[in-house]
Amino acid sequence: MKNIFKPSPRGALRWKLFGICILFVLTFGYAGLEWYKKDVSLGKFPNAFRLGLDLKGGTHLVYETDLRRVAQGDRSSSVEGVRDVIERRVNAFGVAEPIVQTVKAGDSYRVIVELAGVSDVNQAIKMIGDTPLLEFKEQATQAEQKKELTPEQKKELADYNANARKKIDDILKRARAPQADFGKLAKDVSEDPQSKDNEGDIGWISTTNNPSSLFDIVSKLSVGEVHKEVLTVPGGYAVVKLLETRSTEKEYAAHHILICYEGASRCDSKLSKDDAKKKIEDLKKKATPQNVVQLAKENSTEPGAKDSGGDLGWFSKTVMVKPFADAVEKLPKGAISDVVETEFGYHVIYKKDERPLPEYKSAWIATKTRTDADYLPPPSEFKDTGLTGTQLKRASADIDLQTNSPFVSLEFNDEGKKLFGEITSRNVGKPVAILLDGQAISRPTVNEPITDGKAIIQGNFTLKETKLLAQRLNTGALPVPITLVSQQTIGPTLGAESLEKSLKAGLLGFLLVALFMIGFYRLPGVLAVFALIVYTSIVLALFKIWPVTLSLAGIAGFILSIGMAVDANVLIFERTKEELRLKKSLDASIRDGFRRAWTSIRDSNAASLITCAILFWFSASLIKGFALTLAIGILVSMFSAIFITRLLLKLVAGWRVSKNTWLFCAKKTEEQVPPNT
């Protein structure tokens, strides 16, 4: 029986072409067009391309490590530990994608740090060069967590706030003086960034978007008047002035009767929706301005209605649900509405009054005050114990042979042995935090006192995580001295110019290659150009997914890979032409042409990939970028030539246009060899 779900050979080709089109749309959409920015600020955009130091600008630092006191077998791991510490410090500095790598030249180890976009070189150098700090801390009691100011701090706090008050009193006098320029004064002396930048203007305020105290004060001022007293505001003092008034909205006073039903929002009633509607309609018939409050007290299902009589006070439209607000707005003052349905149930509304909702454009000049929090550190769960990395002799990653679970073993010197014994003795059943550079890297719980100076850290660690933890502990315990031997600052302007020229060169090269392929190979050349476009989209998407750091060398590798992608198509087309000259059919020529070209394509690309691997593993960062982008381009070009170009040729071979041998750069033959030859 014929399998109706299995497509024909031509149908299978069409489905494959559809899949390639989907792949192209996805990769092109992901790669996007945002990467071509003249300001080279791509790192600011989500999923943007990762630019190298030579394109984005920044700082290039080279450190020499001093390994004279480190055993020969431990040098590699010690340098990796330094690299790890520097990378964490750089991340704390705020660099999103730093490059930190180690290079060995003979017996010398160097650490290369590339900080793209970092302009404050001195701060970066200070942060990288500081000695790593390893600390062991125990839980603090609530009394210990609650710290108090010292007498000196209390005096400094009182003096600071007194000066702030004295300063604002002087500002008030100057602001209320005749012909005073409030805006200029705010720009000169205000300590509030918003008012300082806007000449005191803090925008429009109303009862709905500002504290009632500020609203009450400005509502009593005349336009242009400065309040005669200093206003206490959160975080300081302020002198307030009214700039302008307006009334764009209204606010309303109303009572309502609510009858909710089972299923309505915030309703505990068991009434059905029909019963609730019938009840509210009966109440509507009875309601008058004189008895609506009493009816609400006796019948409304609103919580507290028995006491409030459904009084809603003064409110604006924005605080009510839309059906209710619209009904109140349209209702005449002193009238009772028809039944209004909202998500809370059915309402009958009595509109008692309405009035304009005033808004006030205000300005202020502010000075800041301080509190205890400005002097005290944030409350911490842990407190110092005196045990640091200076007392740690060694940390190593091990595996429990019985449970096959990894752990970290610690060994302290004599001073650390004594301190650790005291800490574990008084913290049985409690956690002891291990901090590196102020960040907790582990919080093991003490099971029993440990007095021999040896301990283990167990948890849900993988072997890789355990090795990393041991490495960090050793780095904190025995920091390897490093010396800055080279410092270079690269400006972003040169990178932007280089990027623009590189992209123009790549685009020009692509167009020339496309013209050559179409002019020389005609229809197959057109198909090759389409495959090349898909190839470019896939490669750019991979550069973002990886992500690959694009330097000038990396872009050069990508441009070179475009030429290598075309090279595979040239081999295929030439082989196909040779088969056509042997009077084979187009299908047979395409099949045999690909088969015979494949070995040459495979061998040449394999040799190139081996070269890329050698360059990547044994070269500096710039050459690594070139090798990586070239290798990705080669791999994708093989997919493009062997799969996409081949698929397009086989698909076109079934079209009527394929009978025109001129389009395939082949002479017309009188006799064709059957396809199965």
N, C-alpha and C positions, 0 to 999 in steps of 0.2 A: 504493500500500500504506500502510496506517495506521501511523504511527510510534508504536510501543507505549511508547517511552521518553519521549515528550513528554507531560507531565501535562496534564490538562484545565484550563480556566480556573479552576475552583473549587479544583482540586488545587494549581495554582500559587499561589493566594492562601494556601492552608494552609501551603505550604512557606515563603512569605515571612513568615507569622506565626510559624512555628517559628524562622526566623532572627532575628526581632526578640526572641523570648523568650530565645534563646541570647545575643544581644547584651546584653539586660537582666541576665541572670545573671552574665555576665562583668564588666560594668561595675559592677554592684552589689557583687560580690565583691571587686573591686579597690578600689573606693572605701571599702568596709567601713563599720563603725560606730565605728572608733577615733577619728574626728575629733571626736566630741562628748565632750571631756574637760574637766571643770571646772578642772583644774589647768593647763590650757593648755600641757601639756608634750608636744605632739604631735611636736615635732621629734626626740624621743628614739626614736620608733618607725620601723621600716622602712616606706618608702613613705607616710609620714604626710603630711598636708597642710602646706604651707609657710605659716607665719603671719607676718604683718607685725609691724612694731615696735609698733604701737598695741595689738596683741592679746597678743603674747608678752612685751612689755617689753624694755628694753635702752637703747641709747644712740643719740642722733641728733646728728651733728656736721656743721657747715657750714664749709668752708674757702674763703677768698678767695685767688685766684692772682695773683701779681705778674708781669705780662707786659711790663713796661716795657722790658726789654732783649731781647725776642723780636720778630722781624720779624712784620709783620701776617699774612703768608701762612703762617707757621709756628705761629701761636698755637693753632689748633685741634688740630694734631697734638701739640703740646707738652702741652696740657691733657689729651689722651687718654693721653699717656705718664704723666703724674702719676696719672691714674685707674688705669692698669694697675699702677703701682708700689704704690699704696695698696691695691688689691684683693689683690695678692700678699702684702703685709704683713699684711693682715687675715686672709687664709687661714692664714698662719703663726701668727697669734694664736689660731686654733682655732675661728673662727666658721664654721659649716658652710655657711651660705647668706647671706653679706653682700650688701648692696645698695650699690653705689658708682656714682654717676652724675654727669654734668656738666650744668650749667645755664648758659646764656648770657643775660645781661640787659644789653642795650645793648653796650657794649665790655667789660663785666666778665664774667669766667668764675668760676663757683663749683663746687666739688666737694662733693657731699652724700654722707655716709657713714651708713648705718643698720646698726647691729650688734645684731641681735635676740638677747636672752639674755645680753649682756655687761654685767656689773656693775662690773668694774674699769676705770672710765673713764680714770683717769690713765695706766694702762699702755697702753691702746688709743691714747690721744692721743700718748704718747711714741713708740710704734711707728710710727704713721702719720706723725708729723712728722719723723722722722729722715731725713737726706739719703741717697738711694740710693748704694750703694757698688759700683762697677764695678772688677773686678780682672782682670789677665792673669797667669796662673801657668804655670810650666814643670814638667816631671816632676822629681821628687826621686829621688836615688839611695837605695839601701837604707840606707847609712850616715846619710844626711840624714833619712830617715824615722824611724830609731831615735834618739830624743832621750833625753837624760839630765837628771836633776835638777841644778839649780844648787846650790852649797854652801848657800845660804840655804834652799832647798826641802828639802834633805836634813836640815838641822838642824830645820826646822819639823816634818817627818815624824817624826823620831826623838823630838822633844819630845812630839808629840801621842800617839804610841803608848806612850811612857813614862807619860804622865798617864793613859791608858786602863788600863794595867796597875796603876798605883797606885790608881786608882778601884775596879777590880774586886777588888783585895786588901782594900780597906776594906769593900766590900760583902760579901765572904766572911766577914769578922769579924762584921759586924752580923747576917748571916743565920744564923750558927752560935751566936749568943748565946742564952742561955736566954730563953724566952718571946718570941722574935723572930717578928714577923708577916711571913712571906715574901711573901704576896700583896700586902700594902700596900707593902712595900719595892720589889717589882717594879713596881708601879703608879707609884711615885714616881721611881725612878731608872733603870729598864731602858731601854736604847736600841734594843731590838728591838720593833717595833710590835705583833707578835702577843702577846708575853709581857706587854707593858705594858698592852694592852687587856684581857687575860684574867687579870690578877693572877698572871702568871708561867706559867700553864698552857699547855703546848705540845702537849697531847694524848697519845694512846697510841702507843707505839713498840714495834717487835718487830724480829726479825732481818731481816724482809722489807721494812721501810719506813724504816729508819734506818741510819746508818753504824755499823759494828760497834764503833767506839770508844765512842760514846755508849751503845749497848746494853750493852756490857761493863761500863761504869761504873755505870749505874743498876741492873743486875742484881745487883750486889754490895751495894747499899744496902738498909737496912731502911725500911719505910714511914714517912715523916715525917723521914727522915734527909737532911741536906745533905752533899754530897760535900766532903771536907776540903780538896780542892785545886781551884785554878782550872783550868777546861777550856778549851783552845784550840779554837775553832770557826772555820769559814770566815767571814772578815770581822770577827773580834774575839775576845773572851773571854767566858766564861759561868760562873756559879755554878749548880750543878744540884742539884735536890731530887727525891726519889721521893715521889709522892703516893699511888699505889695500884697493886696488882698484880691480874692475872687470868689465867686460862688458858681460852680459848674454843675452841681448836683443838689439834690434835696435829701432830707432825712424825715422820717415819719414816726408818729406815735400811734400805736394801735393795740387793740385787744383781739383775741381770736378764740374760737371754740374748736377743739380738735377731737375728732372721732376716728381713731385708728382701727385697723382690722388685722386679723391674723395674717402674717407674712409681710406687713408693712415694716419699714425701718424703725428700729427702737420701739417696737410695740409689744406689750405683754397681753393685749386683749385677745379674747377667743372669739370675738365677733367675726362673722363672715364679711366679705367685702360688700355683698348686697345688703346685709343687715345694717352695716355701718353707714352705707349711703342713704338708706331709708331713714335712719335715725337723724343724720345731719340735715336731711331735707325737712324733717319735722321741726327741728330746732330753728332752721332758717325761717320757717313760717312764723315762729313765735318771737324771734329776736327783734328787739328794738334798741335804740341807743340807750334807753333807760334800764333795760333788764339784761343786756348782753353779758355784763360782768357776772350777774347772779347765775345766769344759765351756764356760763363757763365754769363757775365754781361747782355747780351741781352735776354737770354732765361731761366736761372735757376730760379726755384721757391723758392729757399732757401732765407729766409729773409736776407737782407743786401748784397745779391750777386751783385747788381748793382754797389756797391762800392768796394767790396772785390774781385770780379771776381772769387769767389769760393775758395779763398785761405784758407787752413786749418792750415797753420803754421806747426810747428813741433809737432808730436804726436806719442805716442806709441800704440801698438796693443790693450792694455787693455782699452783705452778710446773710442774705436770705436766698433760698433756692429760687430759681427763675420763675416758676408758675406763681409762687406766693408774692415775689417782688413785683412782677408785672401786674398782678391783680391790685396790689396796694397802690401802685403808681397811677393806675387808671381810675381808681375809686375816688369820688368827691369827698371832701372833708366832711365828717359827720355822718357818712353813709355806711350801710352794711352790704357786703358783697354777696354774690351768688355763691354756691358751693364751689370751692376750689380744691382740686385734687393735686397732691404732691406725693413724694415717696414716703412721707410719714403718715398719710391718711387723707381724710377729708376735713376742710376748714370752712368756717364762716368767720369773716374778718370785719371788724368795726374800726374804721379809720378815724381816729380821734383828732389828729392834727398833723400838720406838715410845716416845714420851714426850710429855708436855704441852708445848705451845708457849706459853711465857710472854709476856705483854705488860705493859708498864709505863707507867703514867700519870705523866708527868714535868712538872717546871716548871723554868724557869731565869730568871736575871737576866743580861742581856748588855750589854756595852759594845762599841762599834765601834772598829776600828783602821783605819788608812789604808795605802794602797800607792802606788807610783809613779803608777799610773793616775789617782789622785785629783788629781794636780798637773799631769800632762802632757796635752796635747790628744790626741785620737784620731789614730793614724797617718794621714797624708795622702799621697796619690799625687803631689800637686803642692806646689810651694813658691813663695813670693812672689818677684816679679821687680822690684817697684818701679813697674811700669807700671799705672796705674789710669785711671779715667774722666776724671780731671782733665787728662790729656794727650791725650784723644781730641777732635779738632776736630769731626768729623761722621761719621755713619753713614747710609747710604742703601740702599734696596732697588732692585736693577737686574735686568735680564734679559739673559742671553747670547744674542745674536741668532743665533749659529751653532748652538747646541745647544738654544735656547729654554728653558733652565733658569734659574731665579731664583738670585740670590746677593746677599750683603750686602757693600758696599764700605765700607772704613774709611779715614779720613784723620786723621793725628796732627799735633800742633803740633811745634815744633822739639825740645823736650825728649822728647816721645813718639817722634818720628822716630828719635832717637839710641838710646833704650832699646829700641824695637821692632826696630831693625836688629841690636843686640847679641843680643837674645833669639832672633830667627830664625836668626842665623848659627850659634849653638851648639846649635840644636835642629832641624836639617834631618832630615827623616824621622821626627820625633817630634811628639806632639800638644802644643798649647798650649791650656790651658783658659781660657775666658772665664767669669767668675763675676759674677753680679749678686745683691747681697744675700746672698752666701755660697752661692748655688746655681749650679751649672754650667749655663749656657744653651747652650754650644757647646764642642766640643773639636776644632777643625780641626787637621789635620796640616800641618806646614810642609814645602813642596816645595822651596823655595830661599830663600836670604837675601833679605830685603826691606829695602832701605836708603833708599828714597825717601819713607818715611812713609805709603805707601798699601798697602792689602792687601784681599783679598777672602776671604769665608767662603763656601765651597761645601759642598753636601751634598744629601741627599734632601729638600729643602724644597719645600713648595708656595709659591705667590706670597703667600698669606695669612700663612704662617709666616715668610716672609722679611721681610715688612713689619712683623710683630710683633717680630721679632728686632731690626730696625733701630730700631724705636720704643723698645725697651727699652735698647738701647745709647745712643741719644741721651738718654734719660731719665737714665741713669747719668752721661753726659758733661756734660749741661747741665740739672741739676735746676731746676725752676721753683719759686721760693719760694712757700710757702703759709702763710696765717695763719688761725688758728682764730678765727672770728667769732661762732659760735653753738654752744652745748653744751646738750643737754637729756637728762635721764635719765627714763625712763618705767618705772614699776613694773608688774609682771605682774598685780597684783591688779585694777587698773582694767581691764586687757585681758581678764582672765577674766570679769569682770562684764559687760563690753560684749559679749563673745562669746556669753555665755549669753543675754543679753537679745536679741541679734540672732537667734540660732537660734530662740528662742521666738517672736519676731515672724515669722520666716520660716515656721515650722511652722503658726502660727495663720493667717497669710495663705494658706498652701497649703490648709488645711482649709476656710476660708471660700470660696475660689475653687472648691474641689471641690463644696461644698454648693450654691453658686450654679449651677454648670454642671449638676449632676444635677437640681436643683429646677426649673430653667428649661428645660432641653433634654432631660431625661429620658434615654432610652437613648443618644442621641448624647453627652449629657453624661457618662454613665458611661464611654463609650469615650474621650472626651477626657481624663478623669481618669487612665485607664490610660496613655494616651499621655504625659500630663504626668509620671507616675511614671517612665516609661522615660526621658523627657527629663531629669529631675532626676538620675537615675543616670548617664546619659552625661556630663552637664556636670560632675558631681563627679569622675568618672573622668578627664576631660580636665584638670581642675584639678590632679590629682596627676601625670599624665603630662607636662604641659607643662614644669616645674611653675609654677603661678600663685601669686604671693604674695597671700594672702588678708588684706586689711586690712578695717576696718569699711566703707570706701567700696567695696571689692571685693564684700563680702557684700551691700551695698545694691544694687550692680549686678546681682548674681545674682538677688536677690529681685525686682527690677524686671523682669528678663527672664522670670520665671515669669508675670507678668501679661501680658507681650507675647506669650508663647507661647499663652496662653488667648485673647488678642485675635484671633489668626489663626483659631482654632477658631470663635469667635463669627461672624466674617465668613463662614466656610464654611457653618455651620449655617443662618444667616439666608438665604443665597443658596439653599441646598437647600430650605428651607421655601417660598421664593418659587416655586421650580420645581414643588414639590408642589401649590401652589395653582393652578398652570396645568394641573392634571390630568395631569401626566406620571407615568410609572412611577417607582418608588423608584430603580431603577438609573439611569434617565435623569436624574432629579433630582440624584442624587449626582454624576454625571459633569458635568452642566452647572453645578451649584453650585460645584464645585471650579474649573472652568474660568473662571467669571466672578469668583470671589473671588480667584483667583491674582494678577491685575494689581494689585489693591489691596494684597494682602499683600506682593507684590514691591516696589512703590513705597515703601510705608511703611517696610519693613525696610531697603531700600537707603538711604533718607534717614537712618535711625537709625545704620546702619553708617558712613556718611560722617561723621556727628557724632562717633561713637566714634573714628574715625581721626584727626579733628582734635584731639580731646581727648587722645588718646594721644601724638601727636607734639609737641604744643605746650604740654603742661601738666606740672605737678609730679607726683611719684611717687604721691601718694594719688589724684589724679584719673586717672592712668594705670591704676591698679588697677581703678577703677570702670569706665573705658572698656573695658579688656580683658575683664573678666568679663561686662560687658553685651554686648560683641560676640560672645563665644563663645556666650552664651545665645541671642542672636538667630539665629545660624547654626544652632544645634542645634534651636531652636524651629521654624525653617522646615522642617527635615527631619522633625521630629515631626509638624507639622500636615499637610504635603503628602504625606508618605509613610505614617506610622504611622496617623494618624487616618483618612486616606482608605482605607487597606488594611482597617482594622477595619470601616468603614461598608460597603464593598463586600462583605466577608465576611458581615456580619450581614444584608445585603440579600437574601441567598439563603436565609435561615432562615424558618421559618414565623412566627416572632414578628414579622417585619417587616411582615406584613399588618395588624398592629394600628397604625393611623396615629396613635393617641393617644401611643404611645411615641416618635413622631417629631414631636410637637407640630403635627400637620397634621390638618385636617378630613377626614373620610372622603368620598371622591369616588365618584360612581356610574360614571364612565367613565374609564378610564386611557388615556393616549396610549401607543402601543407604544414599546418601549425605543429603537428606531432613529429615532424622530422627531427 
